[in-house]
């Protein structure tokens, strides 16, 4: 089974599986194809996390998060008046050192079975021969037209005679095909050294960026241990720092575990209130404690402990919403995007791969590296450019996530696998920036607490609270009128979202019957394919 945001990517992964490839081989193929057909989020100029679990239980996370260039400095985005500029989001200075190519190829080398030449072939062919632009890509391009218009290398790819590509047009990307071919031939060195690295360095020089050839040459993907926890007897395996996703999901679920949500009813004012209050406190902890573990000491074991969840739970008033200005981080004691995309693969041997990677905003920093055909990320916005000042997603950070040379910014990416009695039960993850975490939490709760099937759990309307801003955001048709009124009476500030709160892709497993269920998210036209 392959579940991704795009049919062409799912087809490429399925073809790899049919040829005898593993779930890792398929995941790598899907990742490279998404870089071609889903350019607003799929990428080779960004980074992410891949969670791999083998049938025997061994699980690892490949961390290929971007890094801050060596010339980065803590206050590089703060002007003389003390204000954070938009250079964290648009233009060359916003880009972190890309990790996707290193991460996907490390996964292939260490855990795959096929060659880079074979798994990249679908992406190379699609970039050479082209694909038909769909309505989603047309809308994405239109929404970013003004920000992209200042970069000729970007506009040359996504326009024809000065007009943005429309649904039905064919997008061919010969420069990207050449870049992918160099990766086919030379592996990691085909991106981080040689011609592609030279093109990146030249683009940085033209646009006033600071990424250097040495930054690229020094980049390495890291194999990490996943974080683990439990929820009502189910084991949760997820991404570790520098992704905050796994820690936040476990902490939210731990707090929720103390309530009988099922008896309250799905999307009752009582269950929504307690879930939102749990989210509120965990995002406050995220802002205070979490960052790149190479640079800051994070009390991981304490944050995800049942004991600490009990302390945070005692702060929650079941009848009244807290004011976020009065909610602070806890005191754990221990020894210790909006525009992302997620996909899942599983093979005949039982290996499961759950991958989330990103450019951060739609089309990243809006800069295509001249002559290379790929977009760069704007992940520097995921650092705390100035402690206490929110980033593009409204997330507030502190010193733990301050900018430093070589540091990896905090992420919300949450590739996750859920087990029941040591057997696979659910593999999932999402796109959506800060809303990824709460989307994953609600999908898990929908299945475990409220007995939903996998597709129903993915499609169900969602809500989100991230501490600051102090707003309970919800999708259209999420709550009936009386629930909205009850939540307002409890003190919640509600706001209906003008778009989806995360787009989630999942695979569910019925071990007793031997069935695998793909559950793509209708919010983004995801596609599940299996055989």
Wavefront OBJ file of the C-alpha trace (Angstrom):
o trace
v 0.000 0.000 0.000
v 1.072 3.546 -0.765
v -0.817 6.636 0.413
v 0.363 10.085 -0.676
v -0.971 13.494 -1.659
v -0.589 12.855 -5.404
v -1.701 10.043 -7.713
v 1.491 10.039 -9.792
v 3.592 9.714 -6.632
v 1.410 6.893 -5.278
v 1.612 5.114 -8.641
v 5.412 5.364 -8.637
v 5.613 3.885 -5.145
v 3.203 1.092 -6.004
v 5.215 0.217 -9.108
v 8.351 -0.092 -6.988
v 6.539 -2.468 -4.615
v 5.236 -4.574 -7.512
v 8.803 -4.902 -8.804
v 9.830 -6.420 -5.486
v 11.071 -3.267 -3.803
v 10.666 -2.657 -0.095
v 8.559 -0.044 1.679
v 11.752 2.027 2.052
v 12.483 1.803 -1.686
v 8.914 2.885 -2.399
v 9.083 5.735 0.109
v 12.254 7.090 -1.485
v 10.702 6.880 -4.944
v 7.572 8.682 -3.727
v 9.684 11.404 -2.120
v 11.563 12.155 -5.320
v 8.410 12.051 -7.476
v 6.638 14.493 -5.159
v 9.576 16.859 -5.741
v 8.509 16.890 -9.391
v 4.700 16.781 -9.337
v 3.970 18.493 -5.990
v 6.458 21.386 -6.145
v 4.676 23.533 -3.565
v 5.577 21.008 -0.826
v 7.393 17.989 -2.270
v 11.051 18.786 -2.506
v 14.740 18.123 -2.790
v 15.431 21.609 -1.447
v 13.876 21.061 1.978
v 14.019 18.450 4.710
v 12.035 16.158 6.974
v 11.785 12.957 8.978
v 11.277 9.328 7.966
v 10.077 6.745 10.495
v 10.890 3.157 9.509
v 9.577 0.116 11.405
v 10.456 -3.434 10.429
v 8.177 -6.381 11.092
v 10.312 -7.566 14.003
v 9.828 -4.280 15.826
v 13.096 -2.455 15.071
v 12.301 1.212 14.456
v 14.475 4.174 13.499
v 13.944 7.763 12.436
v 16.023 9.326 9.675
v 16.377 13.003 10.615
v 17.027 15.029 7.474
v 15.874 18.354 8.879
v 17.523 21.440 7.380
v 20.394 23.175 9.201
v 21.190 26.845 9.678
v 24.103 27.938 7.444
v 27.441 28.455 9.138
v 27.222 32.231 8.782
v 23.889 32.405 10.631
v 23.603 34.551 13.720
v 20.975 34.855 16.412
v 19.644 38.303 15.443
v 20.071 38.069 11.666
v 16.390 38.792 10.968
v 15.922 41.633 13.445
v 16.146 45.186 12.076
v 17.564 48.241 13.826
v 14.153 48.969 15.383
v 14.031 45.496 16.915
v 11.388 44.154 14.525
v 11.555 40.767 12.777
v 11.719 41.216 8.979
v 10.104 39.094 6.255
v 13.525 37.764 5.251
v 12.736 34.672 7.355
v 10.125 33.759 4.738
v 10.946 35.157 1.310
v 14.223 35.182 -0.547
v 17.625 33.593 -0.298
v 18.340 34.424 3.342
v 15.347 32.315 4.458
v 16.832 29.018 3.268
v 18.367 26.422 5.530
v 20.802 23.824 4.201
v 18.597 21.201 2.471
v 18.482 17.686 3.915
v 16.039 15.758 1.723
v 18.519 14.202 -0.692
v 20.863 13.118 2.111
v 17.971 11.699 4.118
v 16.258 9.768 1.351
v 19.530 8.312 0.099
v 20.637 7.346 3.611
v 17.347 5.514 4.097
v 17.859 3.762 0.762
v 21.471 2.830 1.524
v 20.922 1.646 5.091
v 17.447 0.104 4.881
v 16.464 -0.228 1.217
v 17.108 -2.923 -1.381
v 17.228 -1.093 -4.716
v 19.668 1.293 -6.376
v 19.317 5.048 -6.545
v 19.196 4.738 -10.322
v 16.090 2.555 -10.139
v 14.149 4.450 -7.472
v 14.814 7.861 -9.059
v 13.832 6.735 -12.551
v 10.122 7.677 -12.193
v 11.014 11.186 -10.983
v 13.537 11.710 -13.792
v 11.060 10.566 -16.430
v 8.248 12.763 -15.078
v 10.480 15.823 -14.966
v 11.681 15.182 -18.536
v 8.376 14.204 -20.134
v 6.186 16.429 -18.022
v 2.835 16.018 -16.313
v -0.510 17.752 -16.568
v -1.035 20.608 -14.110
v -4.078 20.001 -11.933
v -6.403 22.428 -10.215
v -4.515 22.163 -6.906
v -1.223 23.305 -8.400
v -2.961 26.097 -10.324
v -4.492 27.414 -7.094
v -1.179 27.142 -5.229
v 0.639 29.096 -7.929
v -2.017 31.780 -8.014
v -1.890 32.212 -4.213
v 1.888 32.803 -4.314
v 2.085 34.832 -7.520
v 3.108 38.123 -5.938
v 5.837 36.580 -3.748
v 7.240 34.504 -6.612
v 7.204 37.313 -9.161
v 10.476 38.784 -7.893
v 12.481 35.675 -8.780
v 13.020 35.177 -12.546
v 14.369 31.636 -12.139
v 11.118 30.649 -10.427
v 8.793 32.395 -12.849
v 10.571 30.858 -15.835
v 9.450 27.413 -14.676
v 5.900 28.141 -13.582
v 4.840 30.575 -16.330
v 4.373 30.434 -20.097
v 4.753 33.748 -21.938
v 4.384 35.591 -18.646
v 1.215 33.755 -17.583
v 1.103 31.314 -14.678
v 0.471 27.686 -15.585
v -3.178 26.663 -15.558
v -5.003 23.393 -15.078
v -4.479 21.297 -18.195
v -1.068 22.761 -19.088
v 1.925 20.428 -19.226
v 4.839 21.183 -16.903
v 8.195 19.928 -18.141
v 11.287 20.547 -15.993
v 14.505 19.724 -17.889
v 16.786 21.433 -15.344
v 15.251 19.395 -12.534
v 15.657 16.248 -14.645
v 19.370 17.015 -14.983
v 19.676 17.583 -11.219
v 17.908 14.300 -10.435
v 20.080 12.493 -12.995
v 23.216 13.699 -11.198
v 21.797 12.229 -7.973
v 21.094 8.981 -9.848
v 24.694 8.811 -11.027
v 26.637 10.121 -8.033
v 24.349 9.705 -5.052
v 24.728 12.254 -2.241
v 27.745 13.848 -3.920
v 25.562 14.509 -6.943
v 23.728 17.106 -4.862
v 26.028 18.306 -2.092
v 29.134 18.576 -4.269
v 29.890 19.214 -7.926
v 27.557 20.914 -10.382
v 24.423 21.131 -8.215
v 26.334 22.510 -5.226
v 27.977 25.062 -7.513
v 24.568 26.176 -8.808
v 23.271 26.582 -5.242
v 26.319 28.622 -4.221
v 25.969 30.851 -7.280
v 22.273 31.390 -6.556
v 23.129 32.364 -2.989
v 25.690 34.868 -4.246
v 23.214 36.415 -6.693
v 20.485 36.784 -4.099
v 22.437 37.779 -1.005
v 22.118 34.426 0.719
v 24.672 32.957 3.111
v 24.656 29.219 2.330
v 28.087 28.069 1.147
v 29.684 25.094 -0.539
v 31.066 24.071 2.862
v 27.575 24.161 4.398
v 26.407 21.752 1.717
v 29.432 19.486 1.967
v 29.116 19.282 5.764
v 25.425 18.285 5.777
v 24.606 14.806 7.091
v 21.351 13.003 7.817
v 21.145 11.484 11.300
v 19.669 8.164 12.415
v 17.788 8.669 15.681
v 15.777 6.597 18.112
v 12.057 7.350 17.874
v 10.133 8.536 20.907
v 7.696 6.020 22.368
v 4.670 6.223 24.601
v 1.238 4.730 25.055
v -2.416 5.711 24.897
v -5.128 3.514 26.381
v -3.089 0.366 25.772
v -1.857 1.299 22.293
v 1.855 1.941 21.721
v 2.764 5.205 19.964
v 6.058 5.475 18.026
v 6.914 8.873 16.589
v 9.582 11.392 15.588
v 12.074 12.717 18.180
v 13.663 16.131 18.477
v 14.409 18.329 16.611
v 10.833 17.517 15.639
v 8.517 18.559 18.428
v 5.785 16.459 16.844
v 6.332 13.169 18.614
v 6.845 14.740 22.036
v 3.797 16.978 21.697
v 1.543 14.163 20.467
v 2.581 11.944 23.380
v 2.164 14.722 25.934
v -1.288 15.697 24.634
v -2.441 12.075 24.565
v -1.075 11.503 28.073
v -3.158 14.392 29.416
v -6.237 13.256 27.465
v -5.852 9.707 28.793
v -7.045 10.870 32.210
v -10.513 11.667 30.831
v -13.294 9.332 29.693
v -13.732 11.074 26.363
v -15.773 8.252 24.841
v -18.550 8.666 27.402
v -18.689 12.408 26.696
v -19.210 11.865 22.969
v -17.306 12.906 19.878
v -17.166 16.692 19.493
v -19.277 17.286 22.546
v -18.453 20.559 24.271
v -17.019 18.564 27.186
v -14.599 16.434 25.145
v -13.536 19.314 22.879
v -12.905 21.565 25.898
v -10.623 19.024 27.598
v -8.729 18.219 24.397
v -8.227 21.921 23.631
v -7.008 22.612 27.165
v -4.533 19.737 26.816
v -3.276 21.194 23.531
v -2.972 24.662 25.073
v -0.596 23.475 27.804
v 1.550 21.320 25.563
v 2.179 24.146 23.096
v 3.274 26.301 26.039
v 5.781 23.573 26.966
v 6.904 23.351 23.336
v 7.732 27.054 23.293
v 9.809 26.856 26.454
v 11.691 23.574 26.350
v 12.075 22.180 22.845
v 14.924 22.649 20.386
v 17.774 20.859 18.631
v 19.100 18.352 21.227
v 22.655 18.961 20.053
v 22.371 22.561 21.266
v 19.971 22.467 24.213
v 19.219 20.003 26.996
v 15.562 18.998 26.759
v 13.841 16.996 29.560
v 12.337 14.525 27.072
v 11.578 11.631 29.412
v 9.907 13.947 31.900
v 7.806 15.761 29.288
v 6.330 12.514 27.950
v 5.848 10.837 31.346
v 2.418 9.956 32.733
v 3.350 11.671 35.995
v 4.005 15.019 34.323
v 0.780 14.691 32.324
v -1.051 14.266 35.619
v 0.438 17.512 36.903
v -0.646 19.395 33.788
v -4.103 17.774 33.937
v -4.654 19.050 37.452
v -4.349 22.606 36.123
v -7.358 22.118 33.821
v -10.766 23.316 34.978
v -13.376 20.998 33.380
v -15.894 23.840 33.355
v -13.782 26.786 32.279
v -11.210 27.598 29.581
v -7.951 29.097 30.760
v -6.681 32.415 29.479
v -3.474 31.640 27.559
v -1.752 34.669 29.053
v -2.060 32.956 32.446
v -0.906 29.538 31.173
v 2.801 28.936 31.479
v 5.061 26.008 30.798
v 5.205 23.294 33.407
v 8.191 22.171 35.485
v 9.251 18.761 34.156
v 11.997 17.141 36.171
v 14.096 14.500 34.474
v 17.517 13.333 33.459
v 17.406 14.319 30.291
v 4.477 23.855 7.819
v 1.047 24.527 6.463
v 2.973 23.410 3.474
v 4.470 20.083 4.110
v 3.452 16.703 2.739
v 3.134 13.276 4.319
v 3.055 9.800 2.840
v 3.026 6.189 4.064
v 4.172 2.919 2.520
v 3.990 -0.727 3.625
v 5.410 -3.796 1.888
v 4.658 -7.512 1.860
v 7.244 -8.219 4.581
v 5.496 -5.879 7.034
v 7.969 -2.994 6.922
v 6.165 0.330 7.416
v 7.499 3.758 6.460
v 5.888 7.009 7.577
v 7.504 10.110 6.061
v 6.921 13.836 6.412
v 9.022 16.383 4.546
v 8.634 20.055 3.765
v 9.686 23.359 2.237
v 7.841 25.110 5.112
v 5.653 27.644 3.274
v 4.088 26.954 -0.128
v 7.011 26.900 -2.593
v 9.418 27.550 0.309
v 11.310 30.831 0.064
v 9.981 31.147 -3.550
v 13.499 30.842 -5.025
v 14.323 28.232 -7.661
v 18.059 27.611 -7.854
v 18.971 28.853 -11.325
v 19.836 25.992 -13.694
v 18.799 23.310 -11.200
v 14.995 23.392 -11.374
v 14.258 23.000 -7.653
v 12.921 25.330 -4.976
v 14.682 26.179 -1.737
v 12.985 26.040 1.669
v 12.244 28.892 4.077
v 12.913 26.827 7.188
v 14.857 29.575 8.948
v 11.413 30.884 9.936
v 11.017 27.815 12.151
v 13.679 29.185 14.486
v 12.813 31.806 17.079
v 14.052 34.843 15.177
v 13.307 36.834 18.321
v 12.162 35.120 21.544
v 8.461 35.744 22.182
v 7.700 36.833 18.607
v 5.494 34.387 16.642
v 6.613 32.884 13.326
v 4.480 32.456 10.195
v 2.347 29.832 11.959
v 1.816 31.910 15.076
v 4.153 29.666 17.061
v 6.142 31.337 19.802
v 9.583 30.105 20.734
v 12.284 30.940 23.229
v 15.998 30.520 23.713
v 15.871 26.741 23.171
v 14.996 27.333 19.512
v 17.152 30.416 18.877
v 19.227 30.592 15.685
v 22.768 29.187 15.811
v 25.183 28.065 13.066
v 24.574 24.429 12.090
v 21.505 24.114 14.303
v 18.325 22.380 13.150
v 15.121 24.376 13.678
v 12.292 22.936 15.718
v 9.672 21.189 13.598
v 6.052 20.071 13.964
v 6.427 17.109 11.592
v 4.923 14.000 13.145
v 5.397 10.750 11.202
v 3.819 8.215 13.573
v 3.081 4.491 13.891
v 0.529 3.123 16.364
v 0.744 -0.496 17.578
v -1.732 -2.756 19.367
v -0.324 -5.827 21.127
v 2.990 -5.170 19.302
v 1.247 -5.400 15.911
v 0.852 -2.491 13.485
v -2.463 -0.715 13.921
v -2.072 2.691 12.235
v 0.594 4.639 10.328
v -0.080 8.318 9.821
v 1.182 11.866 9.571
v 0.100 15.187 8.145
v 0.977 18.489 6.556
v -0.149 21.776 8.043
v 2.621 23.429 10.069
v 1.644 23.785 13.712
v -1.649 22.004 12.982
v 0.106 18.734 12.108
v 0.347 17.755 15.770
v -3.317 18.265 16.596
v -4.437 16.595 13.358
v -2.501 13.453 14.281
v -3.817 13.522 17.853
v -7.421 13.775 16.672
v -7.067 10.991 14.099
v -5.677 8.676 16.781
v -8.406 9.677 19.223
v -11.113 9.293 16.581
v -10.155 5.648 16.123
v -9.272 4.653 19.701
v -11.765 6.753 21.700
v -14.674 7.029 19.307
v -14.448 3.811 17.282
v -14.194 5.381 13.843
v -12.884 3.529 10.813
v -9.643 4.881 9.330
v -11.200 6.849 6.469
v -13.870 8.321 8.731
v -11.172 9.289 11.253
v -9.120 11.074 8.580
v -12.067 12.858 6.973
v -13.722 13.989 10.231
v -13.594 17.781 10.730
v -10.860 19.009 13.063
v -10.114 21.771 15.553
v -6.869 23.234 16.841
v -5.459 25.179 19.783
v -1.788 26.126 20.067
v -1.727 28.290 23.237
v -0.824 31.475 21.385
v -2.809 33.015 19.794
v -5.499 32.232 22.350
v -8.021 30.943 19.809
v -9.823 27.648 19.326
v -9.870 27.297 15.550
v -12.240 24.840 13.870
v -13.057 23.697 10.352
v -16.381 24.474 8.740
v -19.127 22.042 9.856
v -16.920 20.893 12.753
v -19.355 21.781 15.568
v -23.123 22.150 15.809
v -24.393 25.504 17.008
v -25.085 24.374 20.580
v -21.513 23.076 21.008
v -20.139 26.409 19.794
v -22.355 28.232 22.276
v -21.335 25.909 25.135
v -17.640 26.328 24.345
v -18.038 30.103 24.295
v -19.793 29.929 27.664
v -16.777 28.018 28.997
v -14.603 30.960 27.930
v -13.156 29.757 24.625
v -12.486 32.254 21.865
v -13.614 30.487 18.688
v -12.765 31.162 15.080
v -13.890 29.231 12.011
v -10.926 28.456 9.760
v -11.009 29.472 6.108
v -9.193 26.264 5.137
v -8.276 22.771 6.325
v -6.561 22.223 9.669
v -3.903 19.840 8.443
v -4.032 17.315 5.608
v -3.475 13.795 6.848
v -2.565 10.517 5.124
v -2.861 7.165 6.894
v -2.661 3.397 6.547
v -4.629 1.171 8.927
v -4.017 -2.507 9.659
v -6.465 -5.277 10.560
v -3.983 -7.889 11.747
v -6.637 -10.489 12.547
v -7.992 -10.505 8.994
v -4.816 -9.543 7.154
v -6.273 -6.415 5.566
v -4.500 -3.111 4.918
v -6.623 0.031 4.511
v -5.384 3.188 2.827
v -6.991 6.356 4.160
v -6.073 9.425 2.053
v -7.289 12.875 3.042
v -10.014 14.289 0.801
v -8.901 17.780 1.869
v -5.938 17.556 -0.518
v -7.073 14.868 -2.942
v -4.728 12.244 -1.531
v -4.540 8.851 -3.249
v -4.237 5.351 -1.758
v -3.069 2.534 -4.022
v -2.388 -1.090 -3.106
v -2.459 -4.628 -4.419
l 1 2 3 4 5 6 7 8 9 10 11 12 13 14 15 16 17 18 19 20 21 22 23 24 25 26 27 28 29 30 31 32 33 34 35 36 37 38 39 40 41 42 43 44 45 46 47 48 49 50 51 52 53 54 55 56 57 58 59 60 61 62 63 64 65 66 67 68 69 70 71 72 73 74 75 76 77 78 79 80 81 82 83 84 85 86 87 88 89 90 91 92 93 94 95 96 97 98 99 100 101 102 103 104 105 106 107 108 109 110 111 112 113 114 115 116 117 118 119 120 121 122 123 124 125 126 127 128 129 130 131 132 133 134 135 136 137 138 139 140 141 142 143 144 145 146 147 148 149 150 151 152 153 154 155 156 157 158 159 160 161 162 163 164 165 166 167 168 169 170 171 172 173 174 175 176 177 178 179 180 181 182 183 184 185 186 187 188 189 190 191 192 193 194 195 196 197 198 199 200 201 202 203 204 205 206 207 208 209 210 211 212 213 214 215 216 217 218 219 220 221 222 223 224 225 226 227 228 229 230 231 232 233 234 235 236 237 238 239 240 241 242 243 244 245 246 247 248 249 250 251 252 253 254 255 256 257 258 259 260 261 262 263 264 265 266 267 268 269 270 271 272 273 274 275 276 277 278 279 280 281 282 283 284 285 286 287 288 289 290 291 292 293 294 295 296 297 298 299 300 301 302 303 304 305 306 307 308 309 310 311 312 313 314 315 316 317 318 319 320 321 322 323 324 325 326 327 328 329 330 331 332 333 334 335 336
l 337 338 339 340 341 342 343 344 345 346 347 348 349 350 351 352 353 354 355 356 357 358 359 360 361 362 363 364 365 366 367 368 369 370 371 372 373 374 375 376 377 378 379 380 381 382 383 384 385 386 387 388 389 390 391 392 393 394 395 396 397 398 399 400 401 402 403 404 405 406 407 408 409 410 411 412 413 414 415 416 417 418 419 420 421 422 423 424 425 426 427 428 429 430 431 432 433 434 435 436 437 438 439 440 441 442 443 444 445 446 447 448 449 450 451 452 453 454 455 456 457 458 459 460 461 462 463 464 465 466 467 468 469 470 471 472 473 474 475 476 477 478 479 480 481 482 483 484 485 486 487 488 489 490 491 492 493 494 495 496 497 498 499 500 501 502 503 504 505 506 507 508 509 510 511 512 513 514 515 516 517 518 519 520 521 522 523 524 525 526 527 528 529 530 531
